[in-house]
Amino acid sequence: MSQKAPLGADLVIPLLALGFAIYFFWSITDLVWEAKANGVVIGAVLVGLVLIQIARIALRVAKGEADLRTDPLWQPREVLFKRIGMVAVTVAFIALLQLLGLTLSLFVAMAAGLTVMGVRSLPRVLSISFGVAAAAYTLFIAVLDAGFPHGAGEHLLARLLA
């Protein structure tokens, strides 16, 4: 008899996406109706994809082909601390976003994430982090003027580039 596929780990990202969609729906309540309509469409598509993934897993579990074990999340043991570190970096990025603004918090999160993943070359860590932060600033702050939080980095760049 073959072992059942452990699909519990396959639910982690869909459940996080569902949480994000709920937050997304909550965060668009004060927007104008056009933006709200676009947000509802995007959120509904995300919820639909999550429901498809949950149904796919539930069907395999019901057929006896799989179970909800989460072994793939914890194996191999050698990378477990890197995974936990990346979760911590992501949580810290989200927590610091309002305080530091998009550009600086993304720079710090990229540098921390690269370090956690094992990149040991300081010039490489700094150049990649700078490039990603600069690209995000250029696209989301300077060009699109998206509603990302502005911190010291954005205020300084606005004065320098004005």
C-alpha positions in Angstrom: 0.0 0.0 0.0 1.4 3.4 -1.0 1.8 6.2 1.5 -0.8 9.0 1.4 0.5 12.3 0.1 0.9 14.9 2.9 -1.1 17.9 1.7 -1.5 19.9 4.9 1.5 22.0 3.9 -0.2 22.8 0.6 -2.9 24.7 2.6 -0.5 27.2 4.3 -0.2 29.6 1.4 -3.9 29.5 0.4 -4.9 30.1 4.0 -2.5 33.0 4.2 -3.9 34.3 0.9 -7.4 34.0 2.3 -6.3 36.1 5.3 -4.8 38.6 3.0 -8.0 38.8 0.9 -10.1 39.4 4.1 -7.7 42.2 5.1 -7.8 43.5 1.5 -11.6 43.7 1.6 -11.5 45.4 4.9 -8.9 47.9 3.7 -10.8 49.1 0.6 -13.9 50.2 2.4 -13.0 53.9 2.4 -11.9 54.0 -1.2 -14.0 55.5 -4.1 -16.4 53.1 -5.7 -14.2 52.5 -8.8 -11.3 51.4 -6.7 -13.6 49.4 -4.5 -15.0 47.6 -7.5 -11.6 46.7 -8.7 -10.6 45.6 -5.3 -13.6 43.4 -5.0 -12.9 41.8 -8.3 -9.3 41.1 -7.5 -10.2 39.9 -4.0 -12.9 37.6 -5.4 -10.5 36.1 -7.8 -8.1 35.4 -5.0 -10.8 33.9 -2.8 -12.0 31.8 -5.8 -8.5 30.4 -6.4 -8.1 29.6 -2.6 -11.4 27.8 -2.7 -10.4 25.7 -5.7 -7.1 24.7 -4.0 -9.0 23.8 -0.8 -11.6 21.8 -2.8 -8.8 20.0 -4.7 -7.1 19.0 -1.4 -10.4 18.0 0.2 -11.3 15.8 -2.7 -7.9 14.0 -2.5 -8.3 13.5 1.2 -11.9 12.3 0.8 -10.7 9.7 -1.8 -8.1 8.5 0.6 -5.2 9.5 -1.6 -3.8 12.1 0.8 -4.0 13.4 4.4 -3.4 16.7 6.0 0.0 16.0 7.5 2.4 18.9 7.2 5.7 17.0 6.9 7.0 18.9 3.9 7.0 22.1 6.0 9.4 20.6 8.5 11.6 18.6 6.3 14.5 18.6 5.5 15.6 19.7 8.9 18.6 21.5 7.5 16.5 24.3 6.1 13.9 24.6 8.9 15.7 27.5 10.5 16.0 29.3 7.2 12.2 28.9 6.7 11.5 30.2 10.3 14.0 33.1 9.7 12.2 34.1 6.4 8.9 34.1 8.3 10.4 36.3 10.9 11.8 38.6 8.2 8.4 38.8 6.6 6.6 39.6 9.8 9.2 42.3 10.7 8.9 43.8 7.2 5.1 44.1 7.6 5.5 45.5 11.2 8.1 48.1 10.1 6.4 49.1 6.9 4.3 51.9 8.5 7.2 53.1 10.6 10.0 53.1 8.0 8.1 53.4 4.7 8.3 51.1 1.7 11.8 51.9 0.5 13.7 51.6 3.8 11.7 48.6 5.2 12.1 46.8 1.9 15.9 47.4 1.9 16.2 46.1 5.4 14.0 43.1 4.8 15.9 42.2 1.6 19.2 42.4 3.4 18.0 40.4 6.3 16.3 37.8 4.0 19.5 37.4 1.9 21.5 36.9 5.0 19.1 34.4 6.4 19.2 32.4 3.2 23.0 32.3 3.4 24.3 35.0 1.1 27.6 36.1 2.9 29.0 38.7 0.5 28.2 42.1 2.0 28.6 43.9 -1.4 26.1 41.4 -3.0 23.6 41.7 -0.1 23.8 45.5 -0.2 23.6 45.9 -4.0 20.7 43.5 -4.4 18.8 45.1 -1.5 19.5 48.6 -2.9 18.4 47.6 -6.4 15.1 46.1 -5.1 14.4 49.0 -2.9 15.2 51.5 -5.7 13.0 49.7 -8.2 10.1 49.6 -5.7 10.6 53.3 -5.0 10.7 54.2 -8.7 7.7 52.1 -9.6 5.4 52.3 -6.6 6.2 55.7 -5.2 7.6 57.9 -8.0 5.7 56.6 -11.0 2.4 55.1 -9.7 2.1 57.1 -6.5 0.6 54.0 -5.0 -0.6 54.2 -1.4 2.4 52.7 0.2 3.6 54.2 3.5 6.2 56.9 3.2 9.0 57.0 5.7 12.3 58.9 6.0 13.7 57.4 2.8 10.7 58.5 0.7 10.7 62.0 2.2 14.5 62.4 1.7 14.3 61.2 -1.9 11.3 63.5 -2.6 13.4 66.5 -1.5 16.5 65.4 -3.4 14.5 64.6 -6.6 12.2 67.7 -6.5 
